[in-house]
Amino acid sequence: MSNKIKKHKKISGSQMKGLSIFAFCLSLFAFSSCDYNRRTTGWQYFDDMVTSPAYESYTPNPNFADGKTMQPPVPGTIPRGTVPYAYQKTDEDRALAAVTLVNNLEPSKENLQRGEKMYGIYCMQCHGEKGDGQGSLYVSKKYTYPPASLLSEKMMANPEGEIYHVITVGHGIMGEHGSMIKPDDRWKIAMYVKEVLQN
């Protein structure tokens, strides 16, 4: 058996120089990408990814004519999932809403519980826990005008559609709550008033 001796080719000078440059670049990349201190994130190549150029909501902003970052919505904007309310805050529309608006939700235990919860958040401070107009804001004298009692003969005769309308656009000195309470929750409050407080 003859031994074959392999002849190794010698690496040329230009190849050696190329390998040296590659090894240098590789080691430079390895050292620069590793953190040199465990308390820092290492080198930073793109500052705008770490320090955001975005403006905070309530900060001045020279990009707008009024100098504010937070801009009002475009006139006529309708939030997704909402249907524009067809009635205005007038006596005529209130009467119309009373006869045309119908609550399609069932007076189930869940709906009444949700109505009670929403009533406690948005209505109880003025109208009281029992709906008698003796809410904490009035009793504590922080609000001097007496809120309407939901237990009066007039309110007992009001259909759910009218209560829904008043919650949505307000009535008298009562402000609108349509921008704060979803339509289904307004119906559930009206249902809670009729089914629980007025019974």
C-alpha positions in Angstrom: 0.0 0.0 0.0 1.5 3.2 -1.1 1.2 6.2 1.0 -0.2 9.1 -0.9 1.1 12.3 0.3 -1.3 15.2 -0.3 0.3 18.4 -1.3 -1.1 21.4 0.5 -1.5 24.5 -1.5 0.1 27.5 -0.1 -2.2 30.4 0.7 -1.3 33.4 -1.4 -0.6 36.8 0.1 -3.8 38.4 -1.1 -5.9 35.6 0.3 -4.1 35.9 3.6 -4.7 39.6 3.6 -8.5 39.0 2.9 -8.7 36.4 5.7 -7.1 38.8 8.1 -9.5 41.6 7.2 -12.5 39.2 7.5 -11.2 38.0 10.9 -10.7 41.6 12.1 -14.2 42.6 11.0 -15.8 39.5 12.6 -14.0 40.2 15.9 -14.9 43.9 15.8 -18.6 43.0 15.2 -18.5 40.4 18.0 -17.0 42.8 20.5 -19.2 45.8 19.5 -22.5 43.7 19.6 -21.8 42.3 23.1 -22.6 44.4 26.1 -19.7 45.7 27.9 -21.7 46.3 31.0 -24.6 44.2 32.2 -26.4 47.3 33.3 -26.6 48.8 29.8 -28.1 47.5 26.6 -24.8 47.9 24.7 -24.0 50.0 21.7 -26.7 52.0 20.1 -26.7 52.4 16.3 -30.1 54.0 15.6 -30.8 56.6 18.3 -34.3 57.3 16.9 -35.4 53.8 17.8 -34.5 54.4 21.5 -35.3 58.1 21.9 -38.6 58.5 20.2 -39.2 61.8 18.4 -43.0 61.4 19.1 -44.8 64.2 21.0 -46.7 63.4 24.2 -50.4 64.2 24.2 -50.4 67.4 26.2 -47.1 68.9 25.1 -46.6 71.8 22.8 -46.2 71.0 19.2 -44.9 73.4 16.6 -46.3 71.3 13.7 -49.9 72.5 14.2 -51.3 76.0 13.9 -52.7 76.0 17.5 -49.4 74.7 18.9 -51.0 71.7 20.6 -50.2 68.0 20.0 -53.7 66.7 20.8 -56.0 67.8 18.0 -59.8 67.6 18.0 -61.4 65.0 15.8 -62.3 66.1 12.3 -65.8 67.6 12.2 -68.4 64.9 11.4 -66.2 62.1 12.7 -68.2 59.1 14.0 -66.6 56.6 16.4 -66.4 53.1 15.1 -69.3 50.9 16.2 -71.6 53.9 16.9 -74.7 55.1 15.1 -75.4 58.8 15.1 -78.2 59.7 17.4 -81.2 61.1 15.5 -82.7 63.3 18.2 -81.7 66.6 19.7 -82.1 68.1 23.2 -85.5 69.6 22.6 -88.9 69.0 24.1 -90.3 67.9 20.7 -87.5 65.4 20.2 -87.9 64.1 23.7 -91.6 63.4 23.1 -90.8 61.8 19.8 -88.1 59.6 21.3 -90.6 58.5 24.0 -93.0 57.0 21.4 -90.5 55.8 18.8 -87.5 54.3 20.7 -88.0 50.8 21.8 -85.7 48.7 24.1 -84.9 45.4 22.3 -83.0 44.0 25.3 -84.5 41.4 27.5 -84.9 42.3 31.2 -82.6 39.4 32.2 -80.7 39.2 35.4 -77.4 40.0 33.7 -78.9 43.1 31.9 -80.4 44.4 35.1 -77.1 43.8 37.0 -75.2 45.7 34.3 -77.9 48.5 34.4 -77.4 48.7 38.2 -73.7 48.9 37.9 -73.9 51.7 35.2 -76.5 53.5 37.3 -74.1 53.4 40.2 -71.3 54.9 38.2 -73.1 57.6 36.2 -76.5 58.4 37.9 -76.4 57.6 41.6 -74.4 60.7 42.6 -77.3 62.9 41.6 -80.4 60.8 41.6 -79.6 58.8 44.7 -79.2 55.1 45.3 -83.0 54.6 45.4 -83.7 57.1 42.6 -85.3 59.6 44.9 -83.1 62.5 43.9 -81.2 62.4 47.2 -77.8 61.7 45.7 -74.5 62.4 47.5 -73.8 65.6 45.5 -77.1 67.1 46.5 -77.2 65.9 50.1 -73.6 67.2 50.7 -74.6 70.6 49.3 -71.9 70.4 46.6 -74.8 70.6 44.1 -77.5 73.0 45.2 -80.2 72.4 42.5 -82.3 69.3 43.4 -82.0 66.5 40.9 -85.2 64.9 39.5 -86.7 62.1 41.6 -87.0 59.0 39.3 -89.9 57.9 41.6 -92.2 60.8 40.9 -95.5 60.2 39.1 -94.2 62.0 36.0 -91.1 59.8 35.9 -93.1 56.7 36.6 -95.2 57.4 33.5 -92.1 57.9 31.3 -91.3 55.0 28.9 -87.8 53.6 28.7 -87.3 55.4 25.4 -87.7 58.7 27.1 -85.3 57.8 29.8 -82.8 56.6 27.2 -83.2 59.9 25.3 -82.5 61.9 28.5 -79.5 59.9 29.3 -78.2 60.4 25.8 -78.7 64.1 25.2 -79.5 65.4 28.7 -82.5 67.4 29.9 -82.7 70.8 31.6 -79.5 71.3 33.5 -78.6 67.6 33.3 -75.8 67.1 30.8 -75.5 64.5 28.1 -74.1 61.1 28.9 -74.2 59.7 25.4 -70.5 60.4 24.8 -69.7 58.4 28.0 -72.1 55.5 28.0 -72.5 53.0 25.2 -76.0 52.6 23.7 -76.7 49.2 25.2 -75.6 50.4 28.6 -78.0 53.3 28.3 -80.8 50.9 27.6 -79.8 48.8 30.6 -79.9 51.8 32.9 -83.3 52.7 31.6 -84.4 49.1 32.2 -83.0 49.1 35.7 -84.9 52.4 36.5 -88.2 51.0 35.2 -87.9 47.4 36.5 -86.1 47.8 39.8 -86.2 51.4 41.1 -89.7 52.2 40.1 -91.2 48.8 41.3 
